[in-house]
Amino acid sequence: MNSEPTFPYPVRLAASLICVLLIIYGLYALQGIVTLLLYSLLIAMLLFPLCRKLEKWKLPRVAAIFVCLVVLIGVLAGIVWLVSMQMANFTDDFPKFQEKMNAVIDRAQRMADDQFGLDKTRQKNEIKRITNDVLHNSGSYIGTFLSSTTSTLADLSLVPIFVFFILLYRDFFRSFLYKLFSKTRRHRLDDVLGKIYVVVQGYLTGLVLVIAIVAGLNTAGLLILGIDYAWFFGTLAAVLLLIPYIGILVGSLLPTIYALVTKDSPMYAVGVIGVFSFVQILEGNFITPNVVGSKVSVNPLAAMVVLIMGGQLWGISGLVLALPVTAIMKVICDNVDGLKPYGFLLGDPEYSREIKPTTRLPRLDTLRKRKDKVENALSNEEQPQNQPGIRSSEDQNF
């Protein structure tokens, strides 16, 4: 029989590394379409329960999908309208903010002059030089920002179309997976797909609920401190939870600076930091574990690594998509025999209790007694058996 050729381990390792590098390069080169498809897939999973319920109410699939997209677009339009109203009010009060900001800058200049001996003329020259440099490079910055914003808006306009077709052809895609993994039993493949759906659905719905709870807590804390635009700042920091571990820290900077500029005492800024720190502790230790639960059982170290890799690979989109994609990969690894160690590495470590021995180790004197008994037994066996007056067993048999 002709057996398949086996290559040495270094050759197989080098081939595996080359394949991984090619996959990473492909994901980086196709960043636009890959992130667009992933966003569309996650949104389709989020809308799937509503679409299935509408279909059970005898509504055609196309009409059900259309209703789901209308609901999604309506919710997003409402959020954009509320944010724009807050931004309009903030723009109206911007002259007052600018005046107080200038007062803060003058106070900082006087402090620098008194403490470090930097006269105001030198400070103004440095500020003027930095401003000229920024204005000189602002053209390229604005052009890059506008081009990236235009491409992002163009991609976002395609998301509803992709979501529509993903929901419409979901049975077709399932049949494709059956044909692709024809050697795998269908019930096992259905089990894996069901687990992936449960993980992603639990993560998305839980994340939406966590954002709503954190937005309410942030807004309440800022209202207690008397910070203007509390709803805008609190909701912005909560929405930035889409970027795990980093978002709420970034979202707390803007209200802190606003409180530092607009309020007479810096203790208001300290209070804002305290409110967001307290909410962050609640979110990380109580809200997210109880709301999201164990749907995404990825340990913090793996989460930080994939967040850094996602940011390096896809930027902000990579930070947003890192955890759900890793959760999907963990489900796949847990159900493939050759990949189970990697699924174990991504998951939460289970600390088992220390098992106490059921019997105690024997003491030294007990061991000595057992040794003496063994030696006595051996000495008795070594004594001659054919003594006078005593017949051996062989003689007795005769």
C-alpha positions in Angstrom: 0.0 0.0 0.0 1.2 3.5 -0.8 1.3 5.6 2.3 1.2 9.4 2.2 4.6 11.0 2.5 5.4 12.4 6.0 7.5 15.5 6.2 9.9 16.3 9.1 8.5 18.5 11.9 10.6 21.6 11.0 9.2 21.5 7.5 5.6 21.2 8.8 6.2 24.0 11.3 7.6 26.3 8.7 4.6 25.5 6.4 2.1 26.3 9.2 3.8 29.6 10.0 3.8 30.6 6.3 0.1 29.8 6.1 -0.6 31.9 9.2 1.4 34.8 7.8 -0.5 34.6 4.5 -3.8 34.6 6.3 -2.8 37.7 8.4 -1.6 39.5 5.3 -4.9 38.7 3.5 -7.0 40.0 6.4 -4.9 43.2 6.4 -5.1 43.7 2.6 -8.8 43.0 2.5 -9.6 45.0 5.6 -12.5 46.9 4.1 -14.5 44.0 2.8 -13.7 41.7 5.8 -14.7 44.2 8.5 -17.8 45.1 6.5 -18.9 41.4 6.3 -18.2 40.9 10.0 -20.2 43.9 11.0 -23.1 42.8 8.7 -22.9 39.2 10.2 -23.1 40.5 13.8 -26.0 42.8 13.0 -27.8 40.0 11.2 -27.4 37.8 14.3 -28.8 40.6 16.4 -31.8 41.0 14.2 -32.4 37.3 13.6 -34.8 36.7 16.7 -37.1 39.5 15.5 -37.0 38.3 11.9 -37.8 34.7 13.0 -40.7 35.9 15.2 -42.2 37.9 12.3 -41.9 34.9 10.0 -43.7 32.8 12.6 -46.5 35.4 12.4 -46.9 34.3 8.7 -45.1 37.4 7.4 -43.0 36.6 4.2 -39.3 36.5 4.8 -38.5 39.5 2.6 -41.1 41.6 4.4 -39.9 40.5 7.8 -36.3 41.4 6.9 -37.4 44.8 5.6 -39.3 45.5 8.9 -36.2 44.5 10.9 -34.0 46.9 8.9 -36.6 49.7 9.3 -36.5 49.2 13.1 -32.7 49.2 13.1 -32.4 52.3 11.0 -35.1 54.1 13.1 -33.2 53.3 16.3 -29.9 54.6 14.9 -31.6 57.7 13.5 -33.1 58.5 16.9 -29.7 58.1 18.5 -28.1 60.4 15.9 -30.9 63.0 16.4 -30.4 63.1 20.1 -26.6 63.4 19.8 -27.0 66.1 17.2 -29.3 68.1 19.5 -26.8 67.9 22.3 -24.0 68.9 20.0 -26.1 71.9 18.8 -26.6 73.1 22.3 -22.9 72.6 23.0 -22.1 74.7 20.0 -24.3 77.5 21.2 -22.4 77.6 24.5 -19.0 77.3 22.8 -18.1 81.0 23.2 -18.6 80.8 26.9 -16.5 77.7 27.0 -13.8 79.4 24.9 -13.8 82.4 27.3 -13.3 80.2 30.3 -10.7 78.2 28.5 -8.7 81.3 27.8 -8.9 82.2 31.5 -7.5 78.8 32.4 -4.7 79.3 29.9 -3.8 82.7 31.4 -3.8 81.2 34.9 -1.5 78.4 33.7 0.8 81.0 32.1 1.0 83.0 35.2 1.8 79.8 37.2 4.5 78.8 34.8 6.0 82.3 35.0 6.0 82.3 38.8 7.1 78.7 39.4 9.5 78.0 36.5 10.5 81.5 35.3 9.0 81.2 31.8 7.9 84.7 30.8 4.7 85.1 28.9 6.5 86.4 25.7 8.4 83.1 25.4 5.3 81.1 26.1 3.3 83.0 23.4 6.1 82.5 20.9 6.2 78.7 21.6 2.4 78.5 21.3 2.5 80.5 18.1 5.1 78.2 16.6 3.2 75.1 17.5 0.0 76.6 16.1 1.7 77.4 12.8 3.1 73.8 12.6 -0.4 72.4 13.2 -2.0 74.8 10.6 0.8 73.9 8.1 0.0 70.2 8.4 -3.7 70.6 8.9 -4.4 70.4 5.1 -3.1 66.9 4.8 -4.8 65.9 8.1 -8.1 67.2 7.0 -7.8 65.6 3.6 -7.0 62.2 5.1 -9.8 62.6 7.6 -12.3 63.5 4.9 -11.3 60.6 2.6 -11.4 58.1 5.5 -14.8 59.4 6.6 -16.2 59.3 3.1 -15.0 55.7 2.6 -16.4 54.7 6.1 -19.8 56.2 5.3 -19.8 54.5 1.9 -19.0 51.2 3.6 -21.7 51.7 6.2 -24.3 52.4 3.5 -23.6 48.8 2.3 -24.2 47.2 5.7 -28.0 47.1 5.4 -27.7 45.4 2.0 -25.4 42.8 3.3 -27.6 42.2 6.3 -30.6 41.8 4.1 -28.9 39.1 2.0 -27.4 37.3 5.0 -30.9 36.9 6.6 -32.5 36.1 3.2 -30.0 33.3 2.2 -29.3 31.9 5.7 -30.7 28.4 4.7 -28.5 28.5 1.6 -25.4 29.3 3.6 -26.3 26.4 6.0 -26.5 24.0 3.0 -23.2 25.3 1.8 -21.6 24.4 5.2 -23.2 20.9 5.0 -21.5 20.4 1.6 -18.2 21.9 2.7 -18.0 19.7 5.8 -19.6 16.6 4.3 -17.6 14.2 6.4 -19.0 15.8 9.6 -22.3 14.7 10.9 -25.0 17.3 10.4 -26.2 17.2 14.0 -22.6 18.0 15.2 -22.4 20.9 12.7 -25.8 22.2 13.8 -24.6 22.0 17.4 -21.5 24.1 16.6 -23.5 26.7 14.7 -26.0 26.9 17.5 -23.3 27.5 20.1 -21.8 30.2 17.9 -25.2 31.9 17.6 -25.8 31.7 21.4 -22.4 33.2 22.1 -22.7 36.1 19.6 -26.3 36.7 20.5 -25.6 36.7 24.2 -22.7 39.0 23.7 -24.5 41.5 21.5 -27.7 41.7 23.6 -25.8 41.8 26.8 -23.5 44.6 25.5 -26.5 46.7 24.5 -28.0 46.3 28.0 -24.7 47.0 29.7 -24.3 50.2 27.6 -27.8 51.4 28.7 -27.1 50.7 32.4 -23.7 52.4 32.3 -25.1 55.4 30.4 -27.7 55.8 33.1 -25.1 55.6 35.9 -22.8 58.0 34.2 -25.5 60.5 33.6 -26.8 60.3 37.1 -23.4 60.9 38.6 -22.7 63.9 36.3 -26.1 65.3 37.2 -25.4 65.0 40.9 -22.1 67.0 40.3 -24.0 69.6 38.3 -22.0 69.0 35.1 -23.7 70.4 32.0 -24.6 68.1 29.1 -24.5 65.1 31.5 -26.6 63.0 29.2 -24.3 63.5 26.2 -21.1 62.8 28.2 -22.5 59.8 30.0 -23.9 58.2 26.9 -20.7 58.9 24.9 -18.6 57.2 27.5 -21.0 54.2 27.6 -21.1 53.8 23.8 -17.3 53.7 23.9 -17.6 50.4 25.9 -17.6 48.9 22.4 -13.9 49.2 22.8 -13.3 47.0 25.8 -11.0 48.0 28.7 -10.1 51.3 26.9 -13.3 53.0 25.8 -14.7 54.2 29.1 -11.3 55.6 30.0 -11.2 57.6 26.8 -14.8 58.7 27.3 -14.1 60.1 30.7 -11.5 62.5 29.5 -13.9 64.9 27.7 -16.2 65.5 30.7 -13.2 65.8 33.0 -11.7 68.6 30.8 -15.0 70.3 30.5 -15.5 70.3 34.3 -12.0 71.5 34.8 -12.6 74.5 32.5 -16.2 75.4 33.3 -16.2 75.0 37.1 -14.5 77.2 39.6 -13.0 74.4 41.6 -10.8 71.5 40.3 -12.6 69.2 42.7 -15.4 68.9 40.2 -13.0 67.3 37.7 -11.8 65.0 40.6 -15.5 64.2 41.2 -16.0 63.3 37.5 -13.0 61.0 37.6 -14.4 59.4 40.8 -17.8 58.8 39.2 -16.4 57.2 36.1 -13.9 55.1 38.1 -16.8 53.9 40.3 -18.9 53.0 37.3 -16.0 51.3 35.7 -15.5 49.1 38.8 -19.2 48.3 38.8 -19.2 47.5 35.1 -16.2 45.2 35.3 -17.0 43.3 38.4 -20.8 43.2 38.7 -22.7 44.5 35.6 -21.0 42.7 32.8 -20.4 39.4 34.6 -24.1 39.2 35.6 -25.6 40.6 32.4 -23.4 39.0 29.8 -22.6 36.1 32.0 -20.3 33.3 30.7 -21.4 33.7 27.1 -17.9 35.0 26.1 -15.6 33.0 28.3 -12.3 34.5 27.2 -9.7 35.1 29.8 -8.5 38.7 30.3 -4.9 38.0 29.1 -6.2 36.5 25.8 -8.7 39.4 25.5 -5.9 42.0 25.9 -3.7 40.2 23.3 -6.4 40.0 20.7 -7.4 43.6 21.3 -3.8 44.7 20.6 -3.6 42.5 17.6 -7.0 43.7 16.3 -6.0 47.3 16.7 -2.8 46.7 14.8 -4.6 44.8 12.1 -7.9 46.8 11.6 -7.6 49.9 13.8 -10.8 50.8 15.6 -12.8 48.2 13.8 -10.3 45.6 15.1 -10.8 46.8 18.7 -14.6 46.5 18.3 -14.6 43.1 16.5 -11.8 41.4 18.5 -13.8 39.9 21.3 -16.8 38.5 19.3 -14.5 37.0 16.7 -12.3 35.5 19.4 -15.4 34.0 21.0 -16.4 32.4 17.7 -12.9 31.0 17.3 -13.1 29.6 20.8 -16.4 27.8 20.1 -14.8 26.3 16.9 -11.7 25.2 18.7 -13.7 23.6 21.6 -15.5 21.4 19.1 -12.6 20.3 16.9 -10.4 17.6 18.4 -7.1 18.9 17.1 -7.8 22.5 18.2 -9.2 21.9 21.7 -5.9 22.9 23.4 -6.2 26.3 21.8 -9.8 26.7 22.9 -8.6 25.8 26.4 -5.9 28.4 26.2 -8.4 31.1 25.2 -10.9 30.2 27.9 -11.1 31.1 31.6 -8.8 29.0 33.8 -10.6 26.8 36.2 -9.0 26.7 39.6 -9.8 23.4 41.3 -9.8 23.0 45.0 -6.8 21.4 46.7 -7.6 17.7 47.1 -6.7 16.4 50.5 -5.4 12.8 50.7 -8.0 10.4 52.1 -5.3 8.4 54.1 -2.4 9.8 56.0 1.1 8.8 55.3 2.5 6.2 57.7 4.7 7.3 60.5 8.4 6.4 60.7 7.9 4.0 63.7 5.2 2.2 61.8 7.5 1.7 58.8 10.2 0.4 61.1 7.8 -2.2 62.6 6.8 -3.3 59.1 10.5 -3.7 58.2 11.2 -5.8 61.2 8.3 -8.1 60.4 9.5 -8.6 56.9 13.0 -9.3 58.0 11.7 -11.9 60.5 9.6 -13.6 57.9 12.6 -13.8 55.5 14.9 -15.2 58.2 12.3 -18.0 59.0 12.1 -19.0 55.4 15.9 -19.3 55.1 16.1 -21.9 58.0 16.8 -25.6 56.7 13.6 -27.7 56.4 15.1 -31.2 56.6 16.0 -31.3 60.3 16.1 -34.6 62.2 12.6 -35.8 63.1 11.0 -33.5 60.6 10.0 -34.7 57.2 9.9 -32.4 54.3 6.7 -31.8 52.3 8.2 -33.8 49.4 8.8 -36.8 51.7 5.3 -36.6 53.0 3.9 -36.7 49.5 5.7 -39.9 48.9 
